[in-house]
Amino acid sequence: MKGNRLYTTCLKLRSFLGRFHGTLPQGPDLKSFIARSTEVLPVEDIVPGHEVDKVPYLKDDDSKGQSRKVYFETYGCQMNVNDTEIAWSVLKDAGFARTVEIHEADVILAVTCAIRENAEKKVWSRLDYFKSLKRKRPSSQPPLKVGLLGCMAERLKTQLLDTDKMVDVVAGPDAYRDLPRMLTVTEAGQTAVNVLLSVDETYADIMPVRMNKDSPSAYVSIMRGCENMCSFCIVPFTRGKERSRPIESILNEVRMLSSEGVKEVTLLGQNVNSYRDLSESSVPLYYEDTTHLSKGFRSIYRNREGGRRFADLLHHVSLVDPEMRVRFTSPHPKDFPDELLQLISERSNICKQIHLPAQSGSSVVLERMRRGYTRDSYLELVRNIRSIVPEATLSSDFIAGFCGETEEDHRETLSLMEAVQFDMAYMYAYSMRKKTHAYHQMRDDVPEGTKQRRLQEIVDCFHAIAAVRNRRFVGTEQLVLVETESKRSKEELVGRSDGNIKIIFKDVEMVPDKRRARPGDYIKVNITDATSLTLKGVPTALTQLQKHRPISLTERLGEETCLTHNSISLSHI
């Protein structure tokens, strides 16, 4: 009896399922998920060791942007600006569009920094905002995708994935080529992660797309990674080993920028002056191929031989366009041999501005930081720079309150600043980072209040010095590259001198030229006023870089005054 009822139920169920199945469209089978299953692979695709470029389970158009709009936010250093331009180049080629309005975006990408805790706090706050935008997204539109790129992505990948789906894409600094595929993966509701560090990725074959086409200045990345292993620094762990771009690809990019009317390029790298290109190249070697460190400096790695060094690259870049200024950042003090300084001195389009990160004025702290030099060797390098490039402006980095720093150590930092007389400084309270040598081997034992007090004293010391130094320019004529309209007044323009000092001047017609200055112009400006951070002046005439020979400090102040000034500034040593 029970068996008959079960049999009857099964027949009814089969009949019902048959009718229901007939109302459904034909569903996908296995072939639908293997886009190339019916294709015959060409011979070169099946040669052992040859990598197939296309992912076989994605159709050709699956990883295309289909005009989805991408909005970028960039935090941190100039290297992140360049990374943004690389990421945008990759996505643009894949069919994505760009928007500068966040509410129009289908994809929001934040290019992040992990150097200091405050930088990360800003990004966490923005992620909360992005999350609210995702929730408010109309159901009639595709879901909003959020991606975190760069150093913070590599450092905090686990935390990012445990934050209630705040992010859909987590891409480290060496994963930008993979962005189109990663964004495609998120369409199925999955999170895409690629934070692998590369030993050879330089993006040499990707031409960055400038985010601001109207700017007369551009950044050119020449190397990635760092191997100095300073005890406070996270960069070697977020950016990986040093690797340099082939010199020919750099020169090609600089030539392209010159053809587009760019008047200033800044060569970028985490340790830019340790550049060493080991690729085969037809570009002639200008200097001998053995590394020379600054006198009294040491490195944790052995002396390197072979390849083209930074002085070779700088030599060739400066020859691309005599009317294009060349800058570079961020260097390490150990990599300033005399031949590099001589080149800076001799070439009129290589800016006479040198960034020389000191971090501390105490030899004890410098040893703890694993910087590879002492206070005395740093000051000797300053003397050498000012003897070879006397008109150079100097800038530096300082950290307040590093592990074990005493009041005496702090006073030595202040006295170093007074001795050197820096024109610009970047100053921060110490923020311990996981993975670093200091995190594993030291104690962050300086109270936060003490750090902030010391930082303020460093800031006050710098502004007092810079205010005096900038007054020396009042009454002089400066060559200025016009950049943009002033943020404070539409009646003023902003530009920078060869020494990278910001100059603000009235947007008025220049009498001999019968026109106003425009971004990208080189102009002469008579300086009328000065503060610790800016100069103010009156534009007098258009000019050209090669027609305006920079006036040295000796000529500006008179030889006797200059010698007196130098002896005073170094009397603290």
C-alpha positions in Angstrom: 0.0 0.0 0.0 2.7 2.4 1.0 4.8 1.5 -2.0 1.9 2.3 -4.4 1.4 5.8 -2.8 5.2 6.5 -3.1 5.2 5.4 -6.7 2.2 7.7 -7.5 3.9 10.6 -5.7 7.1 10.2 -7.7 5.1 10.2 -11.0 3.3 13.4 -10.1 6.6 15.1 -9.1 8.3 14.1 -12.3 5.4 15.4 -14.3 5.5 18.7 -12.4 9.2 19.1 -12.9 8.9 18.4 -16.6 6.3 21.1 -17.0 8.4 23.5 -14.9 11.6 22.8 -16.8 9.8 23.6 -20.1 9.1 27.2 -18.9 12.9 27.9 -18.3 15.3 29.2 -20.9 18.1 26.9 -21.9 20.8 27.2 -19.1 24.5 27.2 -19.5 26.5 24.1 -19.7 30.3 23.5 -19.1 31.2 25.0 -22.5 29.6 28.3 -21.6 32.3 28.7 -18.9 35.2 27.8 -21.1 35.3 30.7 -23.5 38.0 29.2 -25.7 37.0 25.5 -25.5 36.2 25.3 -29.2 39.2 27.3 -30.3 42.3 25.6 -31.6 45.3 27.1 -29.9 48.0 28.4 -32.2 51.4 26.7 -32.0 53.0 29.5 -30.1 50.4 29.2 -27.4 51.3 25.6 -26.5 55.1 25.9 -26.7 56.4 24.8 -23.3 57.2 27.8 -21.1 55.1 30.2 -23.2 52.5 32.0 -21.1 49.0 32.3 -22.5 48.0 35.9 -22.0 44.2 35.4 -21.9 42.4 33.7 -19.1 40.6 30.7 -20.7 37.5 30.9 -18.6 36.8 34.5 -19.4 35.4 35.8 -22.7 37.5 38.4 -24.5 35.1 41.2 -23.4 34.6 40.0 -19.8 37.6 42.0 -18.5 36.9 45.1 -20.5 35.7 48.2 -18.6 32.7 48.8 -20.9 33.0 52.5 -20.1 32.5 52.0 -16.4 33.6 55.2 -14.6 36.6 55.1 -12.3 37.3 57.7 -9.6 40.8 57.9 -8.0 41.9 59.3 -4.7 45.6 59.5 -4.1 47.4 59.7 -0.7 51.0 60.1 0.2 54.1 60.7 -1.9 54.8 61.6 -5.5 55.4 57.9 -6.2 51.7 57.3 -5.4 50.8 60.0 -7.9 52.8 58.1 -10.5 51.3 54.8 -9.5 47.8 56.4 -10.0 48.8 57.3 -13.5 50.0 53.8 -14.2 46.8 52.2 -12.8 44.7 54.6 -14.9 46.7 53.8 -18.1 46.0 50.1 -17.5 42.3 50.6 -16.9 42.0 53.1 -19.8 43.4 50.5 -22.2 40.9 48.0 -20.8 37.9 50.3 -21.7 37.2 52.1 -18.5 36.4 55.8 -18.3 37.5 58.3 -15.7 35.4 60.7 -13.6 36.5 63.4 -11.2 33.1 63.3 -9.5 32.8 60.6 -6.9 29.0 60.4 -7.1 29.3 59.4 -10.8 31.8 56.6 -10.2 31.1 52.9 -10.8 34.6 52.1 -9.3 36.4 54.0 -6.5 40.1 53.4 -6.2 42.2 54.8 -3.4 46.0 54.7 -3.9 47.3 54.6 -0.3 50.3 55.2 1.8 51.5 53.2 4.9 54.5 55.3 6.0 52.8 56.8 9.0 49.8 56.0 11.1 48.0 59.3 10.4 48.0 58.5 6.6 46.3 55.2 7.3 43.7 56.8 9.6 42.7 59.1 6.8 42.1 56.1 4.5 40.1 54.1 7.1 37.9 57.2 7.5 37.4 57.4 3.7 36.5 53.7 3.6 33.6 54.3 5.9 32.4 57.0 3.5 32.8 54.7 0.5 30.8 52.1 2.4 28.0 54.6 2.9 28.0 55.3 -0.9 27.7 51.6 -1.6 24.7 51.3 0.6 23.0 54.4 -1.0 23.7 53.1 -4.6 20.3 52.9 -6.5 19.3 49.3 -7.2 18.8 50.3 -10.8 22.6 50.7 -11.1 25.4 48.1 -11.0 26.9 47.7 -7.5 29.6 50.3 -6.6 33.0 48.7 -6.4 35.7 50.0 -4.0 39.4 49.1 -4.4 42.4 49.8 -2.2 45.7 50.1 -4.0 49.4 50.6 -3.0 51.4 50.3 0.2 48.5 50.1 2.7 46.9 47.4 0.6 50.0 45.2 0.9 50.5 45.9 4.6 46.9 45.5 5.8 45.5 43.0 3.4 44.1 40.7 6.2 42.4 43.5 8.1 40.9 44.9 4.9 39.3 41.6 4.1 37.8 41.4 7.6 36.0 44.7 7.5 32.5 43.9 6.5 33.0 44.0 2.7 34.3 47.6 2.8 36.6 46.8 -0.2 36.1 44.7 -3.3 39.7 44.9 -4.7 43.0 44.9 -2.7 46.0 45.4 -5.0 49.6 45.9 -4.0 52.1 48.2 -5.8 53.1 45.5 -8.2 49.6 44.3 -9.1 48.3 47.2 -11.2 48.4 45.2 -14.5 45.9 42.8 -12.9 43.3 45.4 -12.1 41.0 44.7 -15.1 40.8 41.0 -14.2 40.3 41.8 -10.5 37.4 44.1 -11.2 35.8 41.5 -13.4 36.1 38.9 -10.5 34.2 41.3 -8.3 31.2 41.3 -10.6 30.4 37.9 -9.2 30.3 39.3 -5.7 33.8 38.0 -4.8 36.7 40.0 -3.3 39.8 40.1 -5.5 43.3 40.3 -3.8 46.7 40.5 -5.4 49.5 41.8 -3.1 52.4 39.8 -4.3 55.7 41.7 -4.5 57.7 41.4 -7.7 61.5 41.2 -8.1 61.4 42.7 -11.6 58.2 44.7 -12.1 59.0 48.3 -13.1 56.0 49.0 -15.5 58.6 50.0 -18.1 56.3 49.1 -21.0 53.3 51.1 -19.6 53.1 54.7 -20.5 51.5 56.5 -17.6 48.4 58.7 -18.4 48.8 62.0 -16.7 46.0 62.9 -14.4 46.4 66.6 -15.0 47.1 67.3 -18.6 47.3 71.0 -18.1 50.2 70.8 -15.6 53.6 71.9 -17.0 55.2 69.4 -14.6 55.3 65.6 -14.7 56.6 62.6 -12.7 58.7 59.8 -14.2 59.3 56.7 -12.2 62.8 55.3 -12.7 63.1 52.6 -10.1 61.0 50.9 -7.5 61.6 49.4 -4.1 64.3 50.0 -1.5 67.0 47.8 0.2 68.4 50.3 2.8 66.4 48.7 5.6 66.3 51.7 7.9 65.0 50.5 11.2 62.0 52.8 11.2 60.9 52.3 7.6 58.1 50.1 6.1 59.0 50.7 2.5 61.2 47.6 1.9 58.2 45.5 3.1 55.5 47.3 1.1 57.5 48.0 -2.1 60.0 45.2 -2.2 63.5 44.9 -3.6 65.2 47.6 -5.6 64.8 47.3 -9.4 65.5 49.9 -12.0 63.7 50.7 -15.2 65.7 50.3 -18.5 67.2 53.7 -19.4 65.8 53.6 -22.9 62.2 53.4 -21.7 62.8 56.3 -19.3 64.3 58.5 -22.1 61.3 57.6 -24.4 58.9 58.7 -21.7 60.8 62.0 -21.2 60.9 62.6 -24.9 57.1 62.1 -25.1 56.5 64.5 -22.3 58.7 67.1 -24.0 56.7 66.7 -27.2 53.5 67.4 -25.1 55.0 70.7 -23.9 55.9 69.6 -20.4 58.5 72.0 -18.9 59.6 70.0 -15.8 60.1 66.4 -15.0 60.8 64.9 -11.6 62.6 61.5 -11.6 61.1 59.3 -8.9 62.2 56.4 -6.8 62.2 55.2 -3.2 66.0 55.5 -3.3 66.2 57.4 -6.6 70.0 58.0 -6.7 70.8 54.3 -6.2 69.4 53.7 -9.7 71.3 51.0 -11.6 70.2 49.7 -15.0 71.6 46.3 -15.8 69.7 45.8 -19.1 71.3 45.7 -22.5 71.2 49.1 -24.1 72.7 51.2 -26.9 72.7 54.2 -24.7 76.4 55.1 -24.2 77.9 54.7 -20.7 78.9 58.2 -19.5 80.6 57.3 -16.1 82.5 54.3 -14.9 80.3 51.6 -13.7 81.5 51.2 -10.1 79.3 52.6 -7.3 80.9 55.4 -5.3 79.3 56.3 -2.0 79.5 59.7 -0.3 82.6 60.0 1.8 82.1 58.6 5.3 78.8 56.7 4.4 78.3 53.0 4.3 75.6 50.6 3.0 74.3 47.3 4.3 74.9 45.7 0.9 78.2 45.2 -0.9 79.6 47.6 -3.5 77.8 47.1 -6.8 79.4 47.1 -10.2 78.1 47.1 -13.8 75.2 48.9 -15.4 74.3 52.5 -15.8 74.1 54.5 -12.6 72.0 57.5 -11.7 74.6 60.0 -13.0 74.4 58.3 -16.4 70.6 58.6 -16.4 70.6 62.2 -15.3 73.2 63.1 -17.9 71.0 61.6 -20.7 67.7 63.0 -19.4 69.1 66.5 -19.2 70.1 66.3 -22.9 66.5 65.5 -24.1 65.3 69.1 -24.0 67.4 72.0 -22.8 64.2 73.9 -22.0 63.0 71.2 -19.6 63.9 71.4 -16.0 64.9 68.1 -14.3 64.5 67.3 -10.6 64.7 64.0 -8.7 63.4 62.6 -5.4 63.7 60.9 -2.9 67.5 60.3 -2.6 69.6 58.8 0.1 72.6 60.9 1.3 74.9 57.9 0.8 74.5 58.1 -3.0 75.9 61.5 -3.8 79.3 60.9 -5.3 81.3 63.9 -6.6 80.6 63.1 -10.3 76.8 63.4 -9.6 77.3 66.8 -7.8 79.5 68.0 -10.7 76.8 67.1 -13.2 74.2 69.0 -11.2 76.5 72.0 -11.1 77.3 72.0 -14.8 73.9 71.4 -16.4 71.7 74.6 -16.4 68.4 72.5 -16.7 69.2 70.3 -13.7 67.7 72.1 -10.8 70.0 73.2 -8.1 67.8 71.8 -5.3 68.9 68.7 -3.3 66.8 66.8 -0.9 69.1 65.4 1.8 67.0 63.4 4.4 68.9 63.6 7.8 66.1 62.1 10.0 68.1 63.0 13.1 71.1 65.1 14.2 72.3 62.6 16.8 74.9 60.0 15.8 73.5 57.7 18.5 70.0 57.8 17.0 71.3 57.6 13.4 73.1 54.3 14.4 69.8 53.0 15.9 68.0 54.0 12.8 70.6 52.1 10.7 71.1 55.1 8.4 74.7 54.3 7.5 76.3 57.7 8.5 77.1 59.8 11.5 76.4 63.5 12.2 79.9 64.4 11.2 79.8 62.6 7.9 76.4 64.2 7.1 77.8 67.7 7.8 80.9 66.9 5.7 78.6 66.0 2.8 76.8 69.3 3.2 80.2 71.1 3.0 81.0 69.1 -0.2 77.7 70.0 -1.8 78.0 73.7 -1.1 81.6 73.7 -2.4 80.6 72.1 -5.7 77.0 73.5 -6.1 77.2 76.7 -4.0 73.8 78.0 -5.2 71.9 74.8 -4.2 68.9 74.9 -1.9 68.8 72.0 0.6 65.7 70.2 2.0 65.5 67.4 4.6 63.3 65.0 6.5 63.3 64.8 10.3 61.7 62.3 12.7 60.9 63.5 16.3 60.8 60.9 19.1 62.4 57.8 17.6 62.9 54.9 19.9 65.3 55.8 22.8 65.7 59.4 21.7 66.8 61.6 24.7 66.5 65.3 25.2 70.2 65.6 24.3 69.6 63.7 21.0 66.7 66.1 20.3 68.9 69.1 20.9 71.5 67.7 18.5 68.8 67.6 15.8 68.0 71.3 16.4 71.7 72.2 16.3 72.1 70.3 13.0 69.2 72.3 11.5 70.8 75.5 12.7 74.2 74.5 11.3 73.0 73.4 7.8 70.3 76.1 7.3 67.8 74.1 5.4 65.5 75.8 2.9 62.7 73.3 3.3 62.0 70.4 5.7 59.4 67.7 6.1 58.9 66.9 9.8 57.0 64.1 11.6 56.5 62.5 14.9 57.7 58.9 15.0 55.1 56.3 14.2 56.1 52.7 14.7 55.2 50.4 11.8 54.8 46.6 12.0 57.4 44.4 10.2 60.1 47.0 10.6 63.4 46.3 12.5 62.4 48.8 15.2 59.1 47.0 15.7 60.8 43.7 16.3 63.9 44.9 18.2 63.1 48.2 19.9 60.6 49.9 22.2 58.5 52.9 21.2 59.4 54.5 24.6 59.1 58.2 23.9 55.7 59.4 25.2 53.3 60.8 22.6 53.2 64.2 24.4 57.0 64.4 24.3 57.1 63.5 20.6 54.6 66.3 19.8 56.5 68.8 21.9 59.8 67.9 20.2 58.1 68.0 16.8 56.8 71.5 17.4 60.3 72.7 18.4 61.7 71.2 15.2 59.0 72.9 13.2 59.5 76.3 15.0 63.3 76.0 14.4 62.8 75.4 10.7 60.4 78.3 10.2 62.8 80.7 12.0 65.7 79.6 9.8 63.7 79.6 6.5 62.2 83.0 7.2 65.7 84.5 7.4 67.1 82.6 4.5 64.2 83.6 2.2 64.7 87.3 2.9 68.0 87.1 1.0 66.0 86.8 -2.2 64.2 90.1 -1.7 65.4 92.6 -4.4 66.6 89.8 -6.7 65.3 88.6 -10.0 64.2 84.9 -10.1 63.5 82.6 -13.0 60.0 81.1 -12.4 58.2 78.3 -14.1 54.5 79.3 -14.0 52.3 76.4 -12.6 48.8 77.5 -11.9 46.4 80.0 -10.5 46.7 80.8 -6.8 44.2 79.0 -4.6 43.8 82.1 -2.5 43.3 84.7 -5.2 42.3 84.6 -8.8 44.4 87.7 -9.3 47.6 85.8 -8.6 49.6 83.0 -10.2 51.9 80.5 -8.6 55.2 79.1 -9.8 58.5 77.7 -8.5 62.1 78.8 -8.7 65.0 76.6 -9.7 65.6 76.0 -6.0 61.9 74.7 -5.7 60.8 77.7 -3.6 57.1 78.7 -4.2 56.7 82.1 -5.7 53.4 84.0 -5.8 53.0 87.0 -8.2 50.3 89.2 -9.6 48.5 88.1 -12.8 49.3 91.3 -14.7 50.3 92.0 -18.3 54.1 92.1 -18.8 55.0 95.3 -20.6 57.7 94.0 -23.1 55.6 90.9 -24.1 52.1 92.6 -24.0 50.5 89.6 -22.5 50.0 87.8 -19.1 51.9 84.8 -17.9 50.4 81.4 -18.6 51.1 77.9 -17.0 54.2 76.5 -18.7 55.9 79.9 -19.2 59.3 80.7 -17.9 59.2 84.3 -16.6 61.4 86.7 -14.7 60.0 87.8 -11.3 61.4 90.6 -9.1 61.0 89.4 -5.5 59.4 92.0 -3.2 58.6 90.0 0.0 59.3 86.7 1.7 58.0 84.4 4.3 59.4 81.1 5.6 57.6 79.1 2.9 57.0 81.5 0.0 58.3 84.5 -2.0 56.2 87.2 -3.5 57.0 89.3 -6.5 56.2 91.1 -9.7 56.5 89.5 -13.1 58.6 91.5 -15.6 59.1 89.5 -18.8 58.9 86.2 -20.5 62.2 84.3 -20.9 63.7 80.9 -21.7 65.6 78.5 -19.5 68.8 78.7 -21.5 68.7 82.5 -21.7 68.4 83.0 -18.0 71.6 81.9 -16.3 71.0 81.3 -12.6 72.8 83.7 -10.3 74.8 82.0 -7.7 74.7 82.8 -4.0 78.2 84.2 -4.3 77.0 86.7 -7.0 73.8 87.6 -5.1 75.3 88.4 -1.8 78.9 89.3 -2.8 81.8 86.9 -2.3 82.8 88.3 1.1 79.2 88.1 2.4 78.8 84.6 1.1 81.9 83.3 2.8 80.9 84.9 6.0 77.4 83.3 5.8 78.9 79.9 5.2 81.3 80.2 8.1 78.4 81.2 10.4 76.1 78.4 9.3 78.8 75.8 9.8 80.2 77.2 13.1 77.7 75.0 15.0 79.3 71.8 13.7 
